[in-house]
Amino acid sequence: MCGIIGFIDRTKSRMDGSSIKVALSLMNERGSGDGAGYAAYGIYPEYADYYALHVFFDNLAEPKKKVDELLQQWGEIVHQEEIPTTPQPGIRKVHIPWRYFFKPSKDLIAGRMNSENDVVTYIVMEVNANVKGATIFSSGKNMGVFKASGWPEDVANFYRIEDYKGYIWLAHNRYPTNSPGWWGGAHPFNLLNWSVVHNGEITSYGTNQRYVEGYGYKCTALTDTEVVAYLFDLLGRQHELSYEMVVRALAPPFWDDIDRMTAKEAELNKTIRLTYGSALMNGPFAIVVGTDNGIVGFTDRIKLRPLVVGENGSKLYISSEEAAIRTLDPEVKNIYTPRAGEPIIGRFIE
Amino acid sequence: MTLGSVPPKYKVSIDRDQCMDCGRCIENCSYGVYRREGDKILIESRKCTACLRCVAMCPRDAITLTEKPVDYRSHPVWTREAREDIINQARSGKIILSGMGNVRDLPIIYDRLLLDACQVTNPSIDPLREPMELRTYIGKKPKKLEFKKTESGDVELETKLAPNLKLDTPIMIGHMSFGAISLNSQLSMAKAVAKTGTYMGTGEGGLHKDLYPYQDHMIVQVASGRFGVNIDYLERGAAIEIKIGQGAKPGIGGHLPGEKVNEEVSKTRMIPLGSDAISPAPHHDIYSIEDLVQLIRSLKEATEWKKPVFVKIAAVHNVAPIAAGIARSSADAVVIDGFRGGTGAAPKVFRDHVGIPIEVAIASVDQKLREQGVRNEISIIASGGIRNSADLAKSIALGADAVYIGTAALVALGCRVCGNCYRNLCPWGIATQRPDLVSRLDPEAGAAQVSNLIHGWTLELSELMGAAGINSIESLRGNRDRLRGYMLDEGMLKILDVQPAGA
């Protein structure tokens, strides 16, 4: 189960979170009240050059001191605050959601890390694996993830989602079946500007996990979806593959199809499969990924989970259900269901 | 002789009411258990190896073969085997030879690993109705893809793949040489691998000309004796394998007794007729990993870099760092052979006491290669005691790309695992060069049996993967999450990196 929504306005016109909340709540049959979450891009224009680190703290004493110290080892915290929340009867506040706006310092990283993104990745992995009582659940620029255990409308009201305006929105209504229903396990999963919402289960998780861990990523969220964010970061950022190529690595064509392609196309697909066999994802999944410059949606190779796409001018919607898209935009045109493994990509118009 | 003889191991008897006195038992037993005296067939149970040829060929099911109860005073420490080995060595003063794999009653880790299956939340996949991909490429893989921009601004793939073997199923047949086994056995297996889209090893015995039609499915071996190795041999193989060690006898060379070296074997191996073919324990040009690199590159250079080169080592305590060294040595695949691996002839003490189980070797090699960031660049082939498709699936989940089978393929040919392969008397025509015995194995029938086995395991592997919600072999490889340990201790679970059942 699980219900997912991805939305992009390709002209970067921003939309507030109120309609996403309603659309997600429409799919409450796909959830169990154990987790919901939203990711929005374009929400922190005043801090657009800084990494927005969203952290769950169990308390603001020891764990926060450790995170502060770690951040100061690598750069400057230009602003920090508790993420504004409104108590909800349906949500038991087990963590304190906090946000930092952080900039790695060139001097401090010189000779130690290759890039600011590497520093932030390192900090996320270090905190999530080794700082008890702290989980960094969002670490991109000019974007943020808001998630908790609860029903979609309660989580939205808790974080006052309608107060944020974004040009990409992702939303997820969770029905956990094979992993605990805790705040950190709710979707979206994020690293840097990659955010992932997922309906399904990744049966290749053991293989994918061992693969990404070989590159220094640490899987700590106790759920399989986390690995998708790391695969996108590894293949998309570190290996510089295009989004189409990343999807082809994660949900490649079948060998029978590759055998029928032209020689050049077959060689490309064979090379991708041989190189990234350990990144291939199996099991039922429908996924939407938020990125620096757009959204990417795709399903597993035999389409064991639903995914519907809708378009209206500069707007592109991807969701588990057509009804959710129509709730977001009653005027939506061109509704269709993509083929298994076919990448649906919405990019900003330059 | 003050020691006298040891009691017979087996008791053979004929139900005289059933027996029709046809004499097939006499004809079939190459060990001389039966003989005719007057109008009676007499039995000498002492000579029996439990090869079961007589039982299989008796038209009246008149023969009974049982393990003979111990005649010694029972003793929990001084077992029958312990005492008999001493008696035999007190008599001969020699190393005790044995055939086949380890016979000690050690726990089999495969049997304490359980596979996973889907229920409700993730659908199992039905291989009868959905595609199931077992195609496997063995060889070097790029670490990442590289693209270049063309003048027109397009992006073109720059990465070129190294030569890989394409397997339709991740099951290959390991190296059993012509000499150790008969030409008809090799022919049976060659036809079977050609039919099932996979490969077999030649072993250290050269490539007989009758196998040339199947050379695209043969992996030619270069072992320390260099028997049969010349440029023609290297060029004929689909891949080349350097054998450093063997699971049944890590740290020692090979030994083919002179009785097995007939004219054809002598020609194929390029050694004198009737001479013992003794491979040295080490390769005399490899005393370091740098030397190994040179041999790998020499073989690649000789074959114009068109063929993958594998390196086979026995699973020993230090197997993981050795494999990591091999991974960095230009090799395309590392073959790990566990302590249950079979052999034509090995000192019994090696077969039963040296080496480690293949299950832990796969897991620790996979882990080490990952730690060093080279796992995806080299293939792992596991062998040594793989008995069924579940062992195969578990090997892949632990981290192997493919497996070699040896004993299982021989059993498909008729072998009853009697363990007397080194005596040249194999009544099934498998581990022998005696023409009358070799002719008992029909290569066509043998090929059908072996390909049936590979086909059957392939179907079962597809079902196991489908049950786990997996439709491509890449997603089973190294997927420890699909395994659970049952009745394994914490230390073992840690090395295998597998959760206990229930977790």
Interface residues (C-beta under 8 A of the other chain):
Chain A: T177 N178 G200 E201 T203 S204 Y205 G206 T207 Q209 R210 Y211 E213 G214 Y215 Q238 H239 E240 L241 S242 M245 F254 W255 D256 E267 L268 K270 T271 I272 R273 L274 T275 Y276 G277 S278 L280 M281 N282 G283 P284 R301 I302 L304
Chain B: C118 V120 T121 N122 P123 I125 E130 P131 E133 R135 Y137 K141 P142 K143 K144 L145 F147 V155 L157 T159 L161 N164 D366 R370 E371 G373 R375 N376 A397 A468 G469 I470 N471 S472 E474 S475 L476 R477 G478 N479 R480 D481 R482
